[in-house]
Amino acid sequence: MKSAAFGRRVEPGGRELVLVPGPDEPSRAPEPANRDELKEQIRTALMARIDPSVAGRIPRRTLRAEIAKLVSEIATEGRIQLNEIEESALATELTDDMVGLGPLQPFLEDDDVTDVLVNGPFDVFVERRGKLEKTTARFRDAQHLVGVAQRIAAAVGRRIDEASPMVDARLADGSRVNIVLPPLVLNGGTISIRKFPKDALTLDTMVRQENLSAEIAHLLRIAARSRFNILISGGTGSGKTTLLNAVSQHIDTTERIITIEDAVELRLQQPHVVQMEVRPPNIEGVGHVPQRELVRNALRMRPDRIIVGEVRGPEAFDMLQAMNTGHDGSMTTVHANSPRDALYRIENMVMMANLSLPLRAIRMQVASALNLIVHIERMRDGVRRVQNIVEIAGMEGDIITARELFTFRYQGERHDGTIDGSFVSTRMRPDFVSRAARYGLDRELLDTLGIVGAMRA
C-alpha cells in the first residue's frame, strides 16, 4: 500500500512540486552502515518524487521549505533518525543540488570567498583574504561534479562533455567560471570560479586595505580625470580588474565609454556605458566573435574612451591604434611580471596582429599610446599591493624609456605574518604634467608626487 505521505503536494499558487507518487514503503528501512548512507537513502527517495523541471521554476526559498517538509516526512516514514539540524542541512544540500551548484553554493554566498577551486570531486579549495584553504565540501562522486558543470554550461548556452571538455562561462551573479573535464584532466574534473565583490571597491577602500597609499590613489584619480592612457599589469589573481574598476569610477559622467571583455566583470557607474562581450563558438563551432573584432567595432560607436578588460592577443594592436587616434583616457590590463615585462608582452601581441611591422615602429606606437603603467602583485601574505607606477617617457634610440614614479619598498614582516613596507615616491617630475595642466590638475599632481617646489622653481 502506498504511503499517503508520498502523494502529490500542491504548493501555494497551485503548482505541483511532488509529481511522482512514492513506491511501496517497507515497514522498516534497512539500517545503513553510516550517516552518509542514511542521507543518500533519503535523497534517492526524494528525487524520485520531484520533477526537476518544475522545481527549477519555483523560488528558491519556497522550494527549500517544500523539500524540508518532504525530508522530514520521508525520514519519519522510513524510520530514519535524523535530528533537526541534520534535516535542515540535508534540505539545503538538496536544494543546492537542484537549483544551485551543489556543494559549491555556500561559497558563492560567502562574501569572504574570492575564488573557489575544485580539483576533482573530493578536493575543494577556496581563497579567503588572499590565502588558499582546503574545505570539507565534496561532491558525491565524479558524476555529481560533471552534472554541476553541465548545469553551469547549459545556463549560458554552452555544452561540456567528452567531445567538448573545456568551457569558460559566467554565473548569474557575474562570477567567472572555467571548467575542464576528462579526458583533458585525470581527476574527474576541475571547476575554477573567480568571484567579484557585490559592490565595486573604491580607491579609498583599497587605501584602507593597504593595497596602495593615499598618494597613489590621488595620482590615479588625477590620471583618470586627465584622460591618461593607463595599462594595469600583474599576475593571475593580483587584482588588476578590481583596480581598473576603482580607477574607472573617476571618469567624467558626461563621457561615452565602451567596455570590451571576455566575460563582463567591470561595473562602471557612469550613465553612458556600453558593455560588449566576446561571443564564443556555438556547439557547431561557428559564430565566434573575438575581442579584436569588438575593439574595431567600438571605434565606429563614437566612444570617448575604450576600456578593454584584458588584452591577450592581436587586439593589442587595435587598442594602441585607438589610444593613438583621439581616444585618450582608454584603459586596459595585461598579464605580466613587471612594468617592463608588460611592454614586452604588448610588443609580442602587436606582432601577432601585424608581423610586417618592424620592432622599432611597434615600440614607437607603444611609447606614443601609453602614459602610465600600474603594476600590482599579490604578495605572500595574501595582500594585493601596487608595486610600481611607471610613466612611459618616450624613446631613446630603439628602447622605450620608462620613469618610475612610485614603488613599494619592502621593510620586513610583522608579528601577524603580514608584510611591512611603504609606498615611496621617487620625486621624479613626469612629462605628463603638461597633460594634467589642461585640466587644471598640474599643481595637484606635483603635490601628490612631493615635488611642488620643483614646479615653483
C-alpha positions in Angstrom: 0.0 0.0 0.0 1.4 3.4 -1.0 2.1 5.8 1.9 -0.1 9.0 1.9 3.0 11.0 2.8 4.3 10.4 -0.7 1.4 11.6 -2.7 1.1 14.8 -4.7 1.8 18.1 -2.9 0.4 21.3 -4.3 2.4 24.4 -3.3 0.8 27.8 -2.8 -0.3 29.1 -6.2 -1.5 25.7 -7.3 1.8 24.4 -8.8 2.6 20.8 -8.1 6.1 20.2 -6.6 5.8 16.4 -6.0 4.7 14.8 -9.2 5.7 11.2 -8.8 3.9 9.0 -6.2 6.3 7.1 -4.0 6.8 3.4 -4.2 5.6 0.9 -1.6 7.4 1.6 1.6 8.6 -1.3 3.8 7.6 -1.3 7.4 11.1 -0.5 8.4 14.0 0.6 6.2 17.2 -1.5 6.3 19.8 0.0 8.6 22.5 1.7 6.6 26.1 1.5 7.7 26.7 5.2 8.4 25.0 8.7 8.3 26.1 9.3 4.7 24.1 6.2 3.6 21.1 7.4 5.6 21.2 10.7 3.8 21.7 9.0 0.5 18.6 6.9 1.1 16.5 10.0 1.8 18.0 11.7 -1.2 17.1 8.8 -3.5 13.5 8.7 -2.2 13.0 12.4 -2.5 14.5 12.7 -6.0 12.1 10.0 -7.2 9.2 12.3 -6.2 10.2 15.6 -7.6 10.1 16.8 -11.2 13.3 18.9 -11.6 11.8 21.0 -14.4 9.0 22.1 -12.0 11.4 22.6 -9.1 13.6 24.9 -11.3 10.7 27.3 -11.7 9.9 27.7 -8.0 11.5 30.5 -6.0 14.5 29.1 -4.0 13.1 29.9 -0.6 9.7 28.2 -1.4 11.5 25.2 -2.9 13.7 24.7 0.2 10.7 24.9 2.5 8.9 22.2 0.5 12.0 20.0 0.4 12.4 20.4 4.2 8.9 19.1 4.7 9.5 16.1 2.4 12.8 15.2 4.1 11.0 15.1 7.4 8.2 13.0 6.1 10.5 10.5 4.3 12.6 10.2 7.4 9.6 9.5 9.5 8.0 7.0 7.1 11.3 5.2 6.7 12.0 5.3 10.4 15.3 7.1 9.7 16.5 9.0 12.7 17.8 12.5 11.8 17.9 15.4 14.2 16.5 18.8 13.2 19.9 20.2 12.3 20.7 17.2 10.0 17.3 17.5 8.3 17.8 21.2 7.7 21.3 20.7 6.4 20.1 17.9 4.0 17.2 20.1 2.8 19.7 22.9 2.0 22.0 20.5 0.3 19.2 19.0 -1.9 18.0 22.5 -2.8 21.5 23.5 -3.9 21.8 20.3 -6.0 18.5 21.2 -7.8 18.8 24.9 -8.4 22.3 25.8 -7.3 25.8 24.5 -7.6 25.6 21.7 -5.1 28.4 21.7 -2.5 29.8 24.9 -4.0 26.7 27.0 -3.4 27.6 28.1 0.2 30.9 29.5 -1.1 29.1 31.6 -3.7 27.0 33.2 -0.9 30.1 33.8 1.3 31.4 37.4 0.7 34.8 36.5 2.2 35.4 33.9 -0.5 37.0 35.3 -3.7 38.0 32.0 -5.5 36.5 28.5 -5.5 38.8 25.8 -6.9 37.6 22.2 -7.4 40.3 19.6 -8.0 38.2 16.5 -8.6 35.1 15.5 -6.6 36.7 15.3 -3.2 39.1 18.3 -3.1 37.5 21.8 -2.9 39.7 24.8 -2.1 38.7 28.4 -1.5 40.6 31.6 -1.3 39.8 33.9 1.7 41.8 37.1 2.3 44.4 36.1 -0.3 45.1 32.7 1.2 44.0 29.3 -0.1 42.5 26.8 2.3 41.0 23.3 1.8 37.4 22.9 2.7 35.3 19.9 3.9 33.0 20.3 0.9 32.9 17.5 -1.5 30.8 16.1 -4.4 29.3 12.6 -4.0 31.3 11.3 -7.0 32.7 12.4 -10.3 29.3 12.2 -12.0 27.9 14.6 -9.5 30.7 17.1 -10.4 30.0 16.6 -14.1 26.3 17.3 -13.5 27.0 20.6 -11.8 29.5 21.5 -14.6 26.9 20.8 -17.3 24.3 22.8 -15.5 26.7 25.8 -15.4 27.4 25.4 -19.2 23.8 24.9 -20.1 22.8 28.2 -18.3 25.0 30.1 -20.9 24.0 28.1 -23.9 27.2 26.0 -23.9 27.9 22.3 -23.9 30.5 20.4 -22.0 31.2 16.7 -22.3 33.9 14.4 -23.6 33.6 15.8 -27.1 33.9 19.4 -25.8 35.6 19.1 -22.4 36.6 22.7 -21.7 34.4 25.8 -21.3 34.5 29.4 -20.0 31.2 30.7 -18.6 29.7 33.3 -16.3 27.3 32.7 -13.4 24.2 34.7 -12.9 26.0 36.8 -10.3 28.8 37.7 -12.7 31.3 35.2 -11.3 33.7 33.9 -14.0 33.9 30.1 -14.3 36.4 27.8 -16.1 35.6 24.1 -16.4 37.8 21.3 -17.6 36.6 17.7 -17.7 38.2 14.3 -18.7 39.9 13.3 -20.8 41.8 16.6 -20.5 42.2 16.1 -16.7 42.6 12.9 -14.8 41.0 13.8 -11.5 37.3 13.6 -12.6 37.0 17.3 -13.5 38.1 20.8 -12.3 36.0 23.9 -11.8 37.6 27.3 -11.1 35.3 30.1 -10.1 36.5 33.7 -9.7 34.0 35.8 -7.7 33.7 39.5 -7.7 32.6 41.8 -4.9 28.9 42.7 -4.9 29.9 46.3 -4.7 32.9 47.5 -6.6 35.8 48.6 -4.4 36.8 52.3 -4.4 40.3 53.7 -4.2 39.6 54.8 -0.7 38.7 51.3 0.3 41.9 50.0 -1.3 43.9 52.5 0.7 42.3 51.2 3.9 43.2 47.7 2.9 46.8 48.7 2.2 46.6 47.9 -1.4 48.0 51.3 -2.2 48.8 54.6 -0.5 46.6 57.7 -0.3 49.2 59.5 -2.6 48.9 56.7 -5.2 45.1 56.8 -5.0 45.2 60.5 -5.7 47.6 60.1 -8.6 45.2 57.6 -10.2 42.3 59.9 -9.7 44.2 62.6 -11.5 45.2 60.2 -14.2 41.6 59.2 -14.8 40.3 62.8 -14.8 43.2 64.0 -17.1 42.5 61.2 -19.6 45.8 59.4 -19.3 46.0 56.1 -21.2 46.6 53.5 -18.5 47.9 49.9 -18.6 47.4 47.9 -15.4 49.7 44.9 -15.2 50.1 41.9 -12.8 49.8 38.2 -12.4 46.7 36.0 -12.3 44.6 37.0 -9.3 46.7 40.0 -8.5 43.7 42.4 -8.5 44.1 44.0 -12.0 40.4 44.1 -12.7 39.5 45.3 -9.2 42.0 48.2 -9.6 40.7 49.0 -13.1 37.2 49.2 -11.7 38.2 51.5 -8.9 40.1 53.9 -11.3 37.3 54.0 -13.8 34.9 55.4 -11.1 36.7 58.8 -11.6 35.9 59.1 -15.3 33.7 62.1 -16.0 30.0 61.2 -16.1 29.5 63.0 -19.4 31.7 60.7 -21.4 30.6 57.8 -23.5 32.5 54.6 -22.5 32.7 51.4 -24.5 33.9 48.3 -22.5 35.1 45.1 -24.1 35.7 41.9 -22.2 35.9 38.2 -22.5 33.3 37.9 -19.7 31.7 41.0 -18.2 33.4 41.9 -14.9 33.7 45.7 -15.0 31.0 47.6 -13.1 31.2 51.1 -14.3 28.9 53.6 -12.5 28.7 56.2 -15.3 25.3 56.7 -17.1 26.7 56.4 -20.6 28.3 52.9 -20.8 28.1 50.3 -23.5 29.3 46.8 -22.4 30.4 44.4 -25.1 31.4 40.8 -24.5 33.2 38.2 -26.6 31.0 35.5 -28.1 32.5 32.0 -28.1 31.7 29.5 -30.8 28.4 27.6 -30.5 28.0 23.9 -30.4 28.7 23.6 -34.1 31.9 25.7 -33.7 30.6 28.8 -35.5 29.5 32.2 -34.5 32.7 33.2 -32.7 33.2 37.0 -32.3 36.7 37.6 -31.0 37.9 40.6 -28.9 39.8 42.1 -31.7 36.6 42.5 -33.8 34.8 44.1 -30.9 37.7 46.6 -30.4 37.5 47.5 -34.1 33.7 47.9 -34.0 33.9 50.1 -30.8 35.8 52.7 -32.9 32.7 53.1 -35.0 30.5 53.7 -31.9 31.7 57.3 -31.2 33.4 56.4 -27.9 35.1 58.9 -25.7 37.0 56.1 -24.0 37.5 52.4 -24.7 38.2 50.1 -21.8 39.4 46.6 -22.7 39.2 44.2 -19.7 42.3 42.4 -20.7 44.5 42.3 -23.8 45.7 38.8 -24.6 46.4 38.8 -28.4 46.2 40.7 -31.6 43.6 43.1 -30.2 46.5 44.9 -28.5 47.3 46.4 -31.9 43.8 47.8 -32.3 43.8 49.1 -28.7 47.1 51.0 -29.3 45.5 52.4 -32.5 42.5 53.6 -30.6 44.8 55.3 -28.0 46.7 57.0 -30.7 43.7 58.3 -32.7 41.9 60.5 -30.2 40.5 58.1 -27.7 42.6 59.4 -24.7 41.8 58.1 -21.3 41.5 54.5 -22.5 42.5 51.7 -20.1 43.3 48.0 -20.2 45.1 45.3 -18.3 47.7 42.7 -19.2 49.2 39.6 -17.5 52.9 40.5 -16.7 55.5 40.1 -14.0 56.8 43.7 -14.1 56.1 47.0 -16.0 59.0 46.3 -18.4 57.6 42.8 -19.0 54.2 44.3 -19.7 55.8 46.4 -22.5 57.5 43.2 -24.0 54.1 41.4 -23.9 52.3 44.3 -25.7 55.0 44.2 -28.3 54.6 40.5 -28.9 50.8 40.8 -29.1 51.1 43.5 -31.7 53.4 41.2 -33.7 50.7 38.6 -33.6 48.4 41.1 -35.4 50.8 42.6 -37.9 54.1 40.7 -38.5 55.1 43.1 -41.2 55.7 46.0 -38.8 59.3 46.5 -37.7 60.0 46.3 -34.0 61.0 50.0 -33.8 57.7 51.0 -35.3 55.8 48.9 -32.8 57.7 50.4 -29.9 57.0 53.9 -31.2 53.3 53.0 -31.3 53.5 51.8 -27.7 55.5 54.8 -26.4 53.1 57.2 -28.1 49.9 55.4 -26.9 50.6 54.7 -23.2 51.1 57.3 -20.4 51.1 55.2 -17.3 51.7 51.5 -16.2 50.5 50.5 -12.8 51.9 47.1 -11.7 50.1 45.2 -8.9 51.0 41.9 -7.2 49.5 39.5 -4.7 52.3 39.2 -2.1 53.0 36.2 0.1 50.8 37.5 2.9 47.8 37.4 0.6 47.5 41.2 0.3 47.4 42.7 -3.2 49.7 45.8 -3.4 50.6 48.2 -6.1 54.4 47.6 -6.7 55.3 50.2 -9.2 53.8 53.2 -11.1 55.8 54.0 -14.2 55.4 56.8 -16.7 56.2 55.9 -20.4 58.5 58.8 -21.3 59.1 58.2 -25.0 62.0 56.6 -26.9 65.8 56.6 -26.6 67.2 55.0 -29.7 65.2 51.8 -30.1 64.3 51.5 -26.5 61.1 52.6 -24.7 62.1 54.8 -21.7 60.1 54.4 -18.5 60.3 56.7 -15.5 59.3 55.2 -12.1 57.1 57.5 -10.0 56.1 55.3 -7.1 57.5 52.0 -5.8 56.6 49.7 -2.9 59.6 49.4 -0.5 59.7 46.1 1.5 60.7 46.6 5.1 60.1 43.3 6.8 57.4 41.2 8.3 55.0 42.0 11.2 54.2 39.6 14.1 50.9 38.5 12.4 52.8 37.5 9.2 51.7 40.5 7.1 54.4 42.3 5.1 55.6 45.7 6.4 56.5 48.2 3.8 55.8 51.7 2.4 54.8 53.2 -0.9 57.5 55.7 -1.8 57.5 58.5 -4.3 60.7 58.7 -6.4 60.0 62.5 -6.7 60.7 62.3 -10.5 58.9 65.0 -12.5 56.7 63.3 -15.1 56.3 64.5 -18.7 52.6 64.2 -18.5 52.4 67.2 -16.1 51.5 69.3 -19.2 48.5 67.0 -19.9 47.3 67.4 -16.3 47.7 71.2 -16.8 45.0 71.1 -19.5 42.5 70.1 -16.7 44.0 72.4 -14.1 45.4 69.5 -12.2 49.2 70.0 -12.7 49.8 71.6 -9.2 47.8 68.9 -7.6 49.7 66.2 -9.5 53.1 67.6 -8.5 52.0 68.0 -4.9 50.9 64.3 -4.9 54.4 63.3 -6.1 56.0 65.5 -3.5 57.7 67.9 -5.9 55.7 71.1 -5.7 59.0 73.0 -5.0 60.4 71.9 -8.4 57.4 73.5 -10.2 57.8 76.8 -8.4 61.5 76.8 -9.3 
